[in-house]
Amino acid sequence: MRRAAITDLATTRRSRPNITYWQADLHDVAGTGRYDFVLSLLTLHHVPDLHAALSHIKTLLAPGGRAALMDIYPPESGLRPQQALRRIVHRLVPLKPRLHALAVQKLSVNLVRRGPATAWEIYRLSTRRDWLDHRVTDRFFSRDELERNCHSLFPGYRFDILGGPRGIGLVWDAPSSTAAGNPMPVTEMPSADVQRPTR
Ligand SMILES: C[S@@+](CC[C@H](N)C(=O)[O-])C[C@H]1O[C@@H](n2cnc3c(N)ncnc32)[C@H](O)[C@@H]1O
């Protein structure tokens, strides 16, 4: 789905008087200290500079505001021959041709398993330029890299492994203005995927 179509859909289906949907690079979201809540879902593994992105998110939080960050990191690469071979192929062949090859391989499997119409649709969607452009921006960070950055930026943050070995959840509460340097305790996670300006 086109990016603009997603915000159109959200505006149509989930319209609320206190919610504005818009699209922007996270670095272009302005408003130092303006937000009570910043939620990032599966986005940080696309940013070229994790530290810069996390620093920017921190600046957006109002005193006492909360950041909730959810993402995934790749499994640790092992030393088994299969993985070593895969690493060599990855170095030699750029990602887009590899994804194309994978799509062709899946097409033949899906022709048998799911029939020609579904198999073709899966192939068509998985080789669309938008999708491939999206995939090449994957720059998965390691758990160590995330933790290193968070230690310096988010003192007292809470870190959880979510729904399997690769899901990471991080919650940080900015100090309230009356207790600067003394982060508020983490309580219940908010359920809404909302950026709500405080003013
Ligand atoms: C894997 S998708 C996740 C989408 C959605 N958050 C979800 O959980 O279903 C990654 C999203 O990150 C967005 N993205 C990548 N880099 C970004 C950036 N610098 N600023 C804002 N969004 C970004 C992409 O446009 C894409 O929509």
The ligand as a Gaussian input file, in Angstrom:
#p B3LYP/6-31G(d) Opt

LIG

0 1
 C        8.739000      -2.580000       9.116000
 S        7.792000      -1.130000       8.779000
 C        6.826000      -0.988000      10.266000
 C        5.564000      -0.232000      10.031000
 C        4.629000      -0.083000      11.247000
 N        5.244000       0.741000      12.262000
 C        4.234000      -1.420000      11.797000
 O        4.660000      -1.757000      12.910000
 O        3.501000      -2.132000      11.137000
 C        9.016000       0.132000       8.969000
 C        8.479000       1.529000       8.816000
 O        9.489000       2.452000       9.199000
 C        9.372000       3.594000       8.388000
 N       10.640000       4.343000       8.450000
 C       11.871000       3.957000       8.025000
 N       12.775000       4.932000       8.260000
 C       12.096000       5.943000       8.861000
 C       12.477000       7.227000       9.349000
 N       13.740000       7.680000       9.252000
 N       11.535000       8.012000       9.897000
 C       10.250000       7.580000      10.003000
 N        9.828000       6.368000       9.571000
 C       10.743000       5.571000       9.004000
 C        9.074000       3.019000       7.015000
 O        8.451000       3.977000       6.205000
 C        8.115000       1.880000       7.372000
 O        6.788000       2.330000       7.350000

